Amino acid sequence: MINRKKEVVSRNDIIDIVWGMDAMPITRTVDVFMSRIRKKIEDKPSDPKYIKSIRSAGYKLDIE
């Protein structure tokens, strides 16, 4: 995501990059990991500033 700042990265792309397509985790796995990352980097994880969920598309890293 750091290489694709401000672009939407699909859950499938994240699965492929992090686990490889052979791992075949469910997309909910990505949501859980993003939630954990938000808890570590966001001031208010319930209203994220840096990692945005894009409905039916994936996630976007919003940093400068």
Backbone as a printed PyTorch tensor [residue, N CA C, xyz], in Angstrom:
tensor([[[  0.8170,  -1.1850,   0.0000],
         [  0.0000,   0.0000,   0.0000],
         [  0.8630,   1.2520,   0.0000]],

        [[  2.0200,   1.1750,   0.5930],
         [  2.8840,   2.3500,   0.6530],
         [  3.3370,   2.7550,  -0.7540]],

        [[  3.4800,   1.7890,  -1.6310],
         [  3.8650,   2.0860,  -3.0160],
         [  2.6960,   2.5630,  -3.8550]],

        [[  1.4950,   2.4260,  -3.3410],
         [  0.2920,   2.8220,  -4.0870],
         [ -0.5470,   3.7980,  -3.2660]],

        [[  0.1360,   4.7490,  -2.6120],
         [ -0.5490,   5.7430,  -1.7860],
         [ -1.6810,   6.3980,  -2.5560]],

        [[ -2.7860,   6.5970,  -1.8680],
         [ -3.9730,   7.2640,  -2.3910],
         [ -4.6590,   6.4910,  -3.5150]],

        [[ -4.2220,   5.2580,  -3.7660],
         [ -4.9060,   4.3780,  -4.7220],
         [ -5.6250,   3.2970,  -3.9310]],

        [[ -6.7510,   2.8610,  -4.4430],
         [ -7.4720,   1.7540,  -3.8000],
         [ -6.7460,   0.4530,  -4.1350]],

        [[ -6.4640,  -0.3130,  -3.0880],
         [ -5.8300,  -1.6270,  -3.2480],
         [ -6.8870,  -2.6600,  -2.8630]],

        [[ -7.2020,  -3.5390,  -3.7800],
         [ -8.2610,  -4.5230,  -3.5300],
         [ -7.8150,  -5.5530,  -2.4950]],

        [[ -8.7900,  -6.1770,  -1.8730],
         [ -8.4930,  -7.2450,  -0.9230],
         [ -7.7280,  -8.3750,  -1.6210]],

        [[ -8.1100,  -8.6880,  -2.8510],
         [ -7.4100,  -9.7430,  -3.5970],
         [ -5.9520,  -9.3840,  -3.8340]],

        [[ -5.6680,  -8.1180,  -4.1430],
         [ -4.2720,  -7.6870,  -4.3190],
         [ -3.5010,  -7.8380,  -3.0110]],

        [[ -4.1240,  -7.4570,  -1.9110],
         [ -3.4620,  -7.5770,  -0.6070],
         [ -3.1960,  -9.0440,  -0.2880]],

        [[ -4.1780,  -9.9070,  -0.5280],
         [ -3.9990, -11.3440,  -0.2960],
         [ -2.8420, -11.8720,  -1.1390]],

        [[ -2.7920, -11.4900,  -2.3990],
         [ -1.7430, -11.9630,  -3.3040],
         [ -0.3700, -11.4950,  -2.8490]],

        [[ -0.2630, -10.2330,  -2.4620],
         [  1.0310,  -9.6690,  -2.0740],
         [  1.4980, -10.2100,  -0.7260]],

        [[  0.5950, -10.2790,   0.2430],
         [  0.9870, -10.6680,   1.5990],
         [  1.0930, -12.1760,   1.7690]],

        [[  0.0890, -12.9090,   1.3180],
         [  0.0640, -14.3530,   1.5540],
         [  0.3190, -15.1800,   0.3040]],

        [[  0.2090, -14.5910,  -0.8590],
         [  0.2950, -15.3450,  -2.0990],
         [ -1.0520, -15.9970,  -2.3630]],

        [[ -1.4390, -16.0870,  -3.6000],
         [ -2.7610, -16.6230,  -3.9340],
         [ -2.9220, -18.0750,  -3.5040]],

        [[ -1.8210, -18.8010,  -3.3550],
         [ -1.9120, -20.1950,  -2.9200],
         [ -2.4340, -20.3050,  -1.4910]],

        [[ -2.2240, -19.2440,  -0.7030],
         [ -2.6600, -19.2860,   0.6960],
         [ -4.1790, -19.2630,   0.7970]],

        [[ -4.8560, -18.5600,  -0.1030],
         [ -6.2990, -18.4720,  -0.1900],
         [ -7.0080, -18.1320,   1.1270]],

        [[ -6.5290, -17.1270,   1.8720],
         [ -7.3090, -16.7260,   3.0580],
         [ -8.5910, -16.0410,   2.6010]],

        [[ -9.5770, -16.0380,   3.4610],
         [-10.8230, -15.3690,   3.1030],
         [-10.6270, -13.8640,   3.2140]],

        [[-11.4400, -13.1020,   2.4920],
         [-11.2580, -11.6530,   2.4870],
         [-11.4450, -11.0460,   3.8760]],

        [[-12.2030, -11.6940,   4.7290],
         [-12.3850, -11.1980,   6.0940],
         [-11.0520, -11.1600,   6.8350]],

        [[-10.1260, -12.0250,   6.4810],
         [ -8.7900, -12.0190,   7.0680],
         [ -8.1300, -10.6710,   6.8640]],

        [[ -8.2630, -10.1210,   5.6790],
         [ -7.6820,  -8.8150,   5.3760],
         [ -8.3260,  -7.7540,   6.2670]],

        [[ -9.6410,  -7.8130,   6.4380],
         [-10.3390,  -6.8350,   7.2730],
         [ -9.8250,  -6.8680,   8.7140]],

        [[ -9.5970,  -8.0580,   9.2260],
         [ -9.1040,  -8.2100,  10.5970],
         [ -7.7010,  -7.6090,  10.7180]],

        [[ -6.8320,  -7.8930,   9.7610],
         [ -5.4860,  -7.3450,   9.8030],
         [ -5.4940,  -5.8230,   9.6860]],

        [[ -6.3520,  -5.2780,   8.8310],
         [ -6.4470,  -3.8240,   8.6930],
         [ -6.9370,  -3.1950,   9.9970]],

        [[ -7.8730,  -3.8470,  10.6440],
         [ -8.3670,  -3.3660,  11.9290],
         [ -7.2370,  -3.3230,  12.9580]],

        [[ -6.4300,  -4.3440,  12.9830],
         [ -5.3030,  -4.3980,  13.9300],
         [ -4.2680,  -3.3250,  13.6200]],

        [[ -4.0020,  -3.1000,  12.3450],
         [ -3.0550,  -2.0510,  11.9590],
         [ -3.6030,  -0.6810,  12.3560]],

        [[ -4.8880,  -0.4590,  12.1150],
         [ -5.5070,   0.8180,  12.5030],
         [ -5.3610,   1.0750,  13.9980]],

        [[ -5.5470,   0.0520,  14.8100],
         [ -5.4240,   0.2220,  16.2580],
         [ -4.0320,   0.6740,  16.6490]],

        [[ -3.0500,   0.3220,  15.8360],
         [ -1.6650,   0.6910,  16.1410],
         [ -1.2890,   2.0740,  15.6230]],

        [[ -1.8720,   2.4990,  14.4950],
         [ -1.4040,   3.7510,  13.8910],
         [ -2.3970,   4.9080,  13.9300]],

        [[ -3.6540,   4.6150,  14.1370],
         [ -4.6730,   5.6630,  14.1020],
         [ -4.9180,   6.2260,  15.5020]],

        [[ -5.1440,   7.5370,  15.5900],
         [ -5.5260,   8.1460,  16.8600],
         [ -6.9110,   7.6790,  17.2760]],

        [[ -7.7960,   7.5560,  16.2960],
         [ -9.1680,   7.1120,  16.5440],
         [ -9.4980,   6.0280,  15.5080]],

        [[ -9.2140,   4.7650,  15.8160],
         [ -9.4170,   3.6790,  14.8450],
         [-10.8330,   3.5780,  14.2820]],

        [[-11.8330,   3.9960,  15.0530],
         [-13.2090,   3.9240,  14.5630],
         [-13.5040,   4.9910,  13.5030]],

        [[-12.6530,   5.9960,  13.4200],
         [-12.7720,   7.0490,  12.4070],
         [-11.3900,   7.2410,  11.7810]],

        [[-10.9600,   6.2670,  10.9590],
         [ -9.5780,   6.2530,  10.4760],
         [ -9.2280,   7.4430,   9.5780]],

        [[ -8.0230,   7.9130,   9.7610],
         [ -7.4990,   9.0270,   8.9740],
         [ -6.5590,   8.5200,   7.8790]],

        [[ -5.8450,   7.4400,   8.1490],
         [ -4.8050,   6.9720,   7.2360],
         [ -5.2090,   5.7840,   6.3750]],

        [[ -5.8410,   4.7860,   6.9560],
         [ -6.2500,   3.6090,   6.2000],
         [ -7.7620,   3.6520,   6.0490]],

        [[ -8.2080,   3.9390,   4.8500],
         [ -9.6380,   4.0820,   4.5750],
         [-10.1760,   2.8270,   3.9110]],

        [[-11.3560,   2.4020,   4.3380],
         [-12.0670,   1.3040,   3.6760],
         [-12.8630,   1.8950,   2.5340]],

        [[-12.7280,   1.3050,   1.3680],
         [-13.4940,   1.7220,   0.2060],
         [-14.4730,   0.5810,  -0.0840]],

        [[-15.7260,   0.8370,   0.1720],
         [-16.7600,  -0.2120,   0.0810],
         [-16.7240,  -0.9320,  -1.2670]],

        [[-16.7250,  -2.2480,  -1.1940],
         [-16.7370,  -3.1460,  -2.3650],
         [-15.5100,  -2.9880,  -3.2550]],

        [[-14.4580,  -2.3440,  -2.7490],
         [-13.2610,  -2.1450,  -3.5620],
         [-11.9810,  -2.5790,  -2.8500]],

        [[-11.8040,  -2.1750,  -1.5960],
         [-10.5870,  -2.5120,  -0.8730],
         [-10.2170,  -1.4420,   0.1220]],

        [[ -8.9440,  -1.0890,   0.1480],
         [ -8.4220,  -0.1270,   1.1170],
         [ -7.5560,   0.9020,   0.4090]],

        [[ -7.4730,   2.0810,   1.0230],
         [ -6.6420,   3.1490,   0.4820],
         [ -5.8110,   3.7230,   1.6150]],

        [[ -4.5170,   3.8710,   1.3840],
         [ -3.6040,   4.4860,   2.3420],
         [ -3.5440,   5.9620,   2.0080]],

        [[ -3.9780,   6.7900,   2.9340],
         [ -4.1010,   8.2150,   2.6950],
         [ -3.0570,   8.9700,   3.5200]],

        [[ -1.8250,   8.9210,   3.0440],
         [ -0.7410,   9.6630,   3.6910],
         [ -0.0190,  10.4930,   2.6520]],

        [[  0.7040,  11.4600,   3.1390],
         [  1.4500,  12.3330,   2.2100],
         [  2.9190,  12.0840,   2.2960]]])
